[in-house]
Amino acid sequence: MDHQQFILDKLSGILNVTDKTKGAELLKLVEAAGRTFIGGAGRSLLVSRFFAMRLVHAGYNVSMVGEVVTPAIKSGDLLILVSGSGGTETLLPFVKKAKSLGAKLVVISMKKTSPMADAADLVIQIGQDDSFPLTKGMPMGSQFELSTLIFLEGVISELIHAKGLTEEGMRAIHANLE
C-alpha cells in the first residue's frame, strides 16, 4: 500500500465535500476585525498556529489564545477556534467570554452543529457529517486536522492572490528572532 497516496486520497475526499465559499466568508471577517484571536486544543491548536502565523505574515494583527502576551478581546475583534468536535470543554469559556464582549466568533469543526457552532457567527464545517469514519492508519482525528490545515492554507492562498502579496513582503514580516 502507498500510505502517502492513501492519506492524500482521504484528504481529497474530505476537501471535495467542504464548502469552498466559507474561505471567502472567513477572510471578510478577518478583514473587518480590529484584531483576530485564534485558538484550539491539542492537534487542532497546532493547526490554528499555522493559520495565525500565515495571517501575521500577511500583515494582520493576530494573537493566540492563552499566550501570556495575548491582550484582552473586545467588541470588534474576531475569535477563530479550531475544534473537531465543536465541544472542547477547555474552549467553551472562551466562546462565552468573546460573545459576551461583542466579538465575532468563527468555529472550524467537523460538525455543523455543536455547543461552539451554535454560538458562532460563521461555522466552517470541514467535510460533512459522514466524512470522518474511523480509518486505520489515520488515528485520532488526523483526518480533520490535516484537512483543516489544507483548507486554511487554501484560504491564505486566496488572500495572497486577492491582495497581491509577495513572498518578499511576507518574508519581511516573518519572525527574525528564531
C-alpha positions as CSV (number, residue, x, y, z in Angstrom):
1,M,0.0,0.0,0.0
2,D,1.2,3.5,-0.8
3,H,0.5,5.1,2.5
4,Q,1.1,8.7,1.3
5,Q,-1.4,8.2,-1.5
6,F,-3.9,6.6,0.9
7,I,-3.7,9.8,3.1
8,L,-3.9,12.2,0.1
9,D,-6.9,10.3,-1.2
10,K,-8.7,10.5,2.2
11,L,-8.0,14.3,2.5
12,S,-9.1,15.0,-1.1
13,G,-12.4,13.2,-0.5
14,I,-13.0,15.4,2.6
15,L,-12.0,18.6,1.0
16,N,-14.1,17.9,-2.1
17,V,-17.2,18.0,0.0
18,T,-16.2,21.0,2.1
19,D,-17.9,24.3,1.2
20,K,-15.2,26.4,-0.5
21,T,-17.2,29.6,-0.3
22,K,-16.6,29.6,3.5
23,G,-13.0,30.6,2.9
24,A,-14.1,34.0,1.4
25,E,-16.5,34.5,4.3
26,L,-13.7,33.9,6.8
27,L,-11.5,36.4,5.0
28,K,-14.2,39.0,5.1
29,L,-14.5,38.6,8.9
30,V,-10.7,38.8,9.3
31,E,-10.6,41.9,7.2
32,A,-13.4,43.6,9.2
33,A,-11.9,42.7,12.6
34,G,-9.9,45.0,14.7
35,R,-7.8,42.1,15.9
36,T,-8.0,38.4,15.4
37,F,-7.6,35.8,18.2
38,I,-7.0,32.2,17.2
39,G,-7.1,29.1,19.3
40,G,-7.7,25.4,19.6
41,A,-6.7,22.5,21.8
42,G,-4.3,19.6,21.1
43,R,-3.5,18.9,17.5
44,S,-6.2,21.5,16.5
45,L,-4.2,24.1,18.4
46,L,-1.2,23.2,16.2
47,V,-3.3,23.7,13.1
48,S,-4.6,27.0,14.4
49,R,-1.0,28.2,15.0
50,F,-0.2,27.6,11.3
51,F,-3.1,29.8,10.3
52,A,-2.2,32.5,12.8
53,M,1.4,32.6,11.6
54,R,0.3,33.0,8.0
55,L,-2.1,35.8,8.9
56,V,0.7,37.6,10.7
57,H,2.9,37.2,7.6
58,A,0.1,38.8,5.6
59,G,0.1,41.8,7.9
60,Y,-2.8,41.2,10.2
61,N,-2.9,41.8,14.0
62,V,-3.2,38.3,15.4
63,S,-2.9,36.8,18.9
64,M,-3.0,33.2,20.0
65,V,-5.5,32.5,22.8
66,G,-3.8,31.5,26.1
67,E,-0.4,33.1,25.5
68,V,0.9,35.3,28.3
69,V,1.2,38.4,26.0
70,T,-2.3,38.0,24.5
71,P,-4.4,41.2,25.1
72,A,-8.0,41.3,26.2
73,I,-10.6,40.6,23.5
74,K,-13.2,43.2,22.9
75,S,-16.1,44.3,20.7
76,G,-15.0,44.4,17.1
77,D,-12.5,41.6,17.5
78,L,-12.7,38.2,15.9
79,L,-12.2,34.8,17.7
80,I,-11.4,31.8,15.5
81,L,-11.5,28.4,17.2
82,V,-10.5,25.1,15.6
83,S,-12.3,22.2,17.3
84,G,-13.1,18.9,15.6
85,S,-15.9,18.2,18.0
86,G,-17.0,21.8,18.4
87,G,-17.5,21.0,22.1
88,T,-13.9,21.1,23.6
89,E,-14.5,21.8,27.2
90,T,-11.5,24.0,27.7
91,L,-12.5,26.2,24.8
92,L,-16.2,26.8,25.7
93,P,-15.4,29.5,28.3
94,F,-13.6,31.5,25.5
95,V,-16.7,31.3,23.4
96,K,-18.9,32.7,26.2
97,K,-16.4,35.4,27.1
98,A,-15.9,36.6,23.5
99,K,-19.6,36.7,22.7
100,S,-20.4,38.5,25.9
101,L,-17.9,41.2,25.0
102,G,-19.3,41.7,21.4
103,A,-16.5,39.8,19.5
104,K,-17.4,37.8,16.4
105,L,-16.8,34.0,16.5
106,V,-15.7,31.6,13.8
107,V,-15.7,27.9,14.6
108,I,-13.9,25.4,12.3
109,S,-15.2,21.9,13.0
110,M,-16.2,18.6,11.6
111,K,-19.7,19.3,12.9
112,K,-22.3,21.7,11.6
113,T,-24.0,22.0,15.0
114,S,-22.3,21.8,18.4
115,P,-22.1,24.0,21.5
116,M,-19.5,26.2,19.8
117,A,-21.1,26.2,16.4
118,D,-24.5,27.2,17.9
119,A,-22.9,30.5,19.2
120,A,-20.8,31.2,16.1
121,D,-21.2,34.0,13.5
122,L,-19.7,31.6,11.0
123,V,-19.3,27.8,11.1
124,I,-16.9,26.2,8.7
125,Q,-17.6,22.5,8.5
126,I,-14.7,20.6,7.2
127,G,-16.1,17.7,5.2
128,Q,-19.6,16.5,6.0
129,D,-21.2,14.7,8.9
130,D,-20.1,11.3,7.5
131,S,-16.6,12.3,6.3
132,F,-14.7,11.0,9.3
133,P,-15.1,7.3,9.9
134,L,-12.5,5.5,12.0
135,T,-9.7,4.9,9.5
136,K,-6.8,2.6,10.2
137,G,-3.6,4.5,9.5
138,M,-5.1,7.9,10.3
139,P,-5.6,7.8,14.0
140,M,-7.3,10.1,16.5
141,G,-8.5,13.0,14.4
142,S,-5.6,13.3,11.9
143,Q,-8.1,13.4,9.0
144,F,-9.8,16.5,10.5
145,E,-6.5,18.3,11.4
146,L,-4.8,17.7,8.1
147,S,-7.9,18.6,6.1
148,T,-8.3,21.8,8.1
149,L,-4.6,22.7,7.6
150,I,-5.0,22.3,3.8
151,F,-8.3,24.2,3.8
152,L,-6.8,27.1,5.8
153,E,-3.7,27.1,3.5
154,G,-6.1,27.5,0.7
155,V,-7.7,30.5,2.4
156,I,-4.2,32.0,2.7
157,S,-3.5,31.4,-1.0
158,E,-6.8,33.1,-1.7
159,L,-5.7,36.0,0.4
160,I,-2.3,36.2,-1.2
161,H,-3.8,36.4,-4.7
162,A,-6.6,38.8,-3.7
163,K,-4.2,41.3,-2.0
164,G,-1.3,40.8,-4.4
165,L,1.0,39.8,-1.5
166,T,4.6,38.8,-2.4
167,E,6.9,36.2,-0.9
168,E,9.4,39.0,-0.2
169,G,6.8,41.2,1.6
170,M,5.6,38.2,3.7
171,R,9.2,37.2,4.5
172,A,9.9,40.7,5.7
173,I,7.3,40.2,8.4
174,H,8.4,36.7,9.3
175,A,10.0,36.2,12.7
176,N,13.7,37.1,12.7
177,L,14.4,36.2,16.4
178,E,14.3,32.4,15.9
